[in-house]
Amino acid sequence: MNRSEFNRFKRKVFLSYTFKDYEKIALVNSKLGDLGFDVFTNFDSANIGDNIVRNFNKQIDECDCFVFVVAEKNREMSIEEYDLALKRGKPIFVFIKSELFNGEIAKRFGNRLVVLWDDENELVYRIIEEISRYVYRYPLRGYQFEYIVEKIFKEYGCLTKMSNSNESYDILAEKEESKFYIEVKAVRQRVISASAIAKVLISASILEDTYNSKYILVVANELSSQAWEVLEDKKEILVVDIRNLLYIVQYDEVLKSQLLSILEYSTEDIEPKEPIELLKLVETEHQNKSKSVADDGKPTDNEIIENLIEEIQGWEPKSRKSSEYEKLCTKVLNILFASDLALWSEQQKSNEDLYRFDLICKIKDGLQEAFWKFIEEYFRSKYIIFEFKNYSDMITQKEIYTTDKYLYAKALRCVAIIISCYGEDKNAKKAIKGTLRENGKLIISISNTDLIELLNVKLQGGSPADYLYNRLDTMLIELDK
């Protein structure tokens, strides 16, 4: 899924600081931007003119978290901004220079969790570290799911609008005279509990419930029996669960891949179920039940795969950028393995930016596919690293040894798949075997020809993972001492 599609869902950070070194703040801005944050600083507001206070209030109201940096003793602290963020109940991160954490400053912030720092370079990485943790507490998954749900309602001809953070719903969809107040929920585990949807009951009771409006709860999970019991008598709430979503997207390969890629559990044994009540609401005339939101002239699943095969067959690495190859490979992998892998986190850097890998995915919980189960059980790996090499020649042992550095057993990351235009040379093959034999790390090399074969397997209704399993079998059988 293209990261740029979620720009309007970027988490907003208000960065308040008290020192003049704007280059350091610019570095923080850049790093946070790479993490998917939209950063606004009090320096930005200072150049706006007469509406400084009003703009401060607006930006703090709209921010998802507030970062407060104390760096100079003799400069006036932006305490008004801090107090406003505190009053608004925003998540606040405080960074204070170690030598200043005394007297009034220590008294003022002593009861908060404070990060102390000594120099600006350290400060940059401490901010990145703390905000990175915030990413996992408030994951992008929820924003991605909102995007998918909004897109589904748009496909049914609704006009949609994302709500403000203070609204009691996530999306407002309108069609003709009808209004749909949509709340979306997506949790990591397969089953969502009653407690996770408790807020929905309150929100639904607040909104109007008339003949031309409806409160709709859309969840990317199954509901627990307790949750169904709670919702059973709530006629004002229409529930759409993962079974219904799988039915809706079954003929739209792109939307289906987007949905499956955000799920961290397997849907292999979940039978799609037609959301009859929802379709009655959003369809002006009840459409053919065998059709989906994708029946509007869009390419079929097979056409998408055939187009990808054609693009790979005509790929010329000398005339194409590496970034284009990364996008192509990611799209192919998403089509092939969206039901098997989750996370799909692109452009990850290792500690201190020494190395970078292109994509990391997580094997979904409860997956029964033999290849991925084998990877989990025997290689103790929950995460798979993907590297894309848009080279005009075969990759060498250098690329193998570089990838080896990304693999780390304690992080459950012992497997990597390198995709390159022409595969690996003889020395690279030896390096792959050596890495497996000596370190227990598995690196699989795939060429453009292999990508075409994988897509053909998918096109014929087979399992692309079986193709990888056969490659692994061959590698293990031929492994010598």
N, C-alpha and C positions, 0 to 999 in steps of 0.2 A: 504494500500500500504506500502510495507516494506521500512522504512526510509533508510536502507543501500543501496537500489537500486539507491539512489540519491547522494551517496557520491561524485561522480565526479562532481556534480552540487553544492557542498557546496559553499556558499559565503565565499570569502577569506578576512581575516582581517589581515592587517599589524599592529602590536602592537609595537610602539616605546616608550621606557621608559628610565628614567635617574636615577634610583635608584637600589641598589644592592639586595634588598630583593626579590630574585627570587621565594620564596615560595608564595608570594602574586600574582606574575605574573602567577605562575603555577595554582593558584586557578582561576584566570581570564580565563586562557586558558581552564581549565576544564569546567567552567560554559559556556563559549562561545561555546565550543564543544558540550555541551548538547543542545544548541540552534540551532545547525546545521551549525556552522561556522568552517572553517579551519583557524587556527591562525598561523601566522608566526611572530617572533619577531626579533628585531635587535640583541638580544643575540644569536639567532640561527646563524645569519650570521657571528657573530664575531668568531665563531669556524670553519668557512669554510676555512680560510687561505688566499691565495693570491688573490682570486677573490671576496673579500668582496664588493667592489664598484659595480662590475658587477652584483653580486647576489642581492644586494640591489635594483638596478635598475630593475632587472627582477621581483623580488617579488612585488615591488611597482606597476610596470606596470600591473601585473596580479591580484592585490588585488581589491576587490570590495569596500572596505572602509579602511580608515587610522585612527588609534587611537593614539593620541599623549599625553603622560603623562609627566608632569614636576613635579618632586618630590624633587630635591636637587638643591640648589642655586649654590653651588660651583663646581658642575660637568658640564662638557661641554654638552650643549643641542644638541640633534641630529637634529639640525636645517636643515642640508642638506637633510635629509630624509623628513622632513616636507615640505621644499621648493619644492622638487621633486614631492611629492604627490599633492601639490598645483598646480604645473605646469601641471601635468597630469590630472587635473580636478577631482580628486578623492573626494568622500564625506569624510570630515575630522571631527573628534571629538577631542576636546582639553580638557584635564583635568589638572588643575593647583592647586597645594597646596595653600590654602588661604593665608598663610603668605608670599608667594613668589610673589603674584600678585601685584607687584608694580614696580616702576622704569622701566628698560629696558624691562622686561617681560610684564608688563602691556601695555607699549607702543607698543610692538611687536604684542600682541594678543588682544589689546583693541577693535579692530574693528570686532572681531569674536565672535561667541556665545561660551562662555567658561563655563565649569562646574568646580566649585571650591569645594575642599574637604579638610578635616582636618586630617583624619587618614587613614591608608591603608585599614582597614576593610570597612570603608565607601566608599573608592575609588572603591573597588571591586564591590560593589552593584550599585554604580553610573554608572560604565561602563556597567554592565549588563543591567541596566535600559535603558540607552541611546541606546545601540545596539539592545535591544529588540524592541524599537520603529523603528529602521532601518529595522527590519524584516518585519514590517507591511507596511513600505513604499516600500520595494522591496520584495514582498512576494515570498515564495517558489513555489506558484502556477505556475508561469511562467516557472520555471525550470522543474517542474513535467510535464507540458504540452509539453515542448520540448522533454522530455524523451518518452512520449506517441507517439508523432508524429514520432520521430526517429524510434521507435519500429515498427510502421505501415509500414514505408518505408522499413525497414529491412525484414519484413514479405513478402514484394513483391519482395524480392531478390536484393535489392539495397545495395551497400556498402555506409556507412554513416560516416560522420565526423562532430563533433561539431565545430563551428567556433570560432575564437578568438573574444574578445570583440570589436576589431577595424574593424571587417568585416561588410559588409552591408547585411548580412543574418545570420541566426542562425544555419542552418544545410546544409551541402552539401551532396547530395545523387547522386550516380552514378550507372548506370546499362548499361552494354555493352558499347556503345559509347555515351550514353546520360548522361547529367548532369542536376541536378535539384537544384536550389538555393532556399532554403526554409526559409521563414520568418514566425514565429509563434507569435500569439497574443492571450492573454486571459485576459479579464477584468471581474470585479465582476458582472456587470449588464448583463442582457440578450442580449441587443442590443449594438453593438460596433459602435461608431460614425465615421464620415468621418475624423475628426481631429485625431483620434487615429491611423489611417492608413496612414496619410499624408506622413510620412517618407518612407513608402513602395514605393511610386511613385518615389521618388528620388533614392532609392536604386536600384529599378528595371531598371532605366534608366542608371545607372552606369555599370551594369553587361552586359556581352555579351548576345545577343539574336540571336541565330543561329538555324539552323534546328535541331541540336542535344542538345540544352540547353533550359531550361525554368525556369522562376522565379515563384515560387508558394507561395501564401499567404494562410496560414492555420490559421483559427480563431476558438476559442472555443465558439463562440457566433453567433448570427444572425447579419447581416449587416443592418444598417439603409438605408432608401431609398436614402438619400444623398450619402452614401458611395457607393451604387451600381451605382449611376449616375456618380460618379467620376471614377469608375473602368470600366464603360461600354465600353469606347473607348480605354482602355489600353489592347490591344490584347496580349502584351508581358507578362501580369500577369494572371495566372490561380488562381482562388479563390476556396478554399475548406472551407466550413462553417460547423456549428454544424450539420446541416441536413445530410451532406455528411459523417461526422465522425460517426454519429449514424448508418448510413447504413453500413459503413466499419466494425464497431466493433460489429454488431448485433449478430453474431454467436460466438463471443469470450467473454465469461462471465467475464474472468479476466480482459481483456483489457477494456471491457465496464464498469466494476466496477471502474477501475482506472480513466477512463475518467469522469464518472458521479460524482465521489467523489471530483473532483477539481472544479466542477461547483457550483456556489452559487445560481443558479436559477433552477426552475423546467423545465424538458423537456417533461412533460406529454402530452402536446398538439403539440409537434414538430414532424412532419412526416419525417422519414428518406428518403433521396433522393439520388439516385445513382449518384456518381460523374463520369459520363461517360468519360469526357475529361481526368481526372486524370488516370482512369483505362486504357485508351488507351496508355497513356504515360508509365506507370509502368509495364504493362503486356506485356510480349513477345508475347504471343498469347492470344487473348481476352478470358478470362475464363468464365465459366458458371456464368451468372449474379446472380444466386441465391446463389452463394458461396461467402465467404469472406476470409479475410486473415487467418482465423482460420482453414480453411479446409486443414490441413496438418497433420492429425493424432493426434491432440491435443484432450484432453477430451472435450466432449460437455458440455453445461450448466448443463444438468441433471446429467451427470456423476460427475461433480464437486460437485454438491449438495449431490448426493448419497455418494460420498467419505467422505464428511464432516459429514454426518449423521453416517456413519460407524465409523469414528474416535471418534465422541462424545460418541457413544454407548460403545466403548471399552476404554473410558478414565478412568484411575486409578490415582486419585490425589496424592496418597502416593508415586507413582513411577515417577511422572512427575513434572517438575519445574513450578513455578508460571509464569515465563516468557514465557514458552511454552503455558500455558493456555491463557495468554494475547494475544499471537499471534493468537491462534486458535479462540478466541472469536472475535477479531478484524476482522479476515478474514470472519467469519460467518456474522457479522454485515454488513460488506462491501457488501457481496453478497445480503443480505436481504434489505439494506436500502441505497445503493449508490445513487439511484435516488431521495431519500428523504432528505438526509443529506449531508452537505459539511464540509469542514475544516479538520476533521479527525486528530486532533492534539493529539499526544500520550504523555504519561508521563509528565503531567503538575504538577507543584508544586505551592502551595499557598504561600502567603506572608511569607517571612522569612523561607521558607522551613519547616513550621510546619506540613503541611499535603500534601499528594500527591494523585492525582486521576489519573486513568489509561488512560482515553480517553475523549476528549470533542469534540462534533460535533455541527454544526450549522444547524438549519432547513432552508431549501432552500427558497428563495424568490418566491412568487407566487405559492406555493404548494397547491394543491387542495385535497390532501389525508386527510380524515376526522380526523384521530387521531392527526396528527401533527397540523392541523388547530385548533383543540380543545386545544391542549397544548399551542399554541401561544396566542389564544384569551382569554382563561379562567385562565391560569396559568401565563400569561405574561412572557413566557419563549421562548427565541430564541435559547438558547444553551442547550444541553443535556449532562449531565455527565454520563459516564459509568465506573463502578467499576467491576473488575474481581477478584473473590475469589476462588482460587484453594484449597478449604478446604475439608478435609475428613469427616467433620461433617457439619451440617446445620449452617448457619450464625446466630449470636445472635444479641441482641439489641445493643451491643457494636458497631458492624459494621454499624448499622443503624444510631446511633448517631454520629459516625465519619463522615459518608457521609453527614449527615445533615449540618455539619460545612462547607462543600464546597458550599452549595447552598446559593445564595445571590440575592435577588429580584432586587436590583438596577443594577446588572450586567446582568439582563435578564436571570438568571440562577437559576430556581426554580425547576427543574426536574432532577432526577437521576434514572438510571437503574442499579441495582446490579445484576450481573450474577455470580452464584455460582454453584458448582457441584450438591448440594442436596437441594438447596432452603433455606428457612428461618424457624427457630423454632417458637414456640408459642409466646415467649416473643418478638421476632423480629417482628412478625405480629402486636402485640400491639403497638410496637414502631413506626411502619410505619403509623398506623392509628393515633397515637398521634401526630406525626410530621405533618401530613396532617391537622388534626383537629385544632391544636393549632397554627401552624406557616404557614399554607397554602403551605407547601412544599410537593411535590409529589415524593415519592420513590417507584419504582416498582421493585419487586424481581423476578428474572427469574432463573430457574434451567436448568441443561443440558437437562432434559426432555422437558422443554419449548423450548429450542433451536431446538431440533429435530422436535417438532411440527411446529415451525416457518418455518423451512426448508422444511417440507412436504407441508405446505401451498404454499410456493414458487414453489415447484416442481409441484404442481397441478395447477399452474397458478393463484392462489389467491393472496390476499394482506396480507403480514405478519403484516402490521400495524393494520389491522382489528383485529387480534388476540390480540394485545396489547390493542386495544380499548375495547374489551370484558372484559379483565382483569380490566381495569380502571372502566368500568361500574359496575362491581361486587363490586369493592372496594368502590366506592362512594355510592352505594345502601346500602351496609352493614355498612357504617360509622355511629357510634352512637355518641351521645352527650358526 
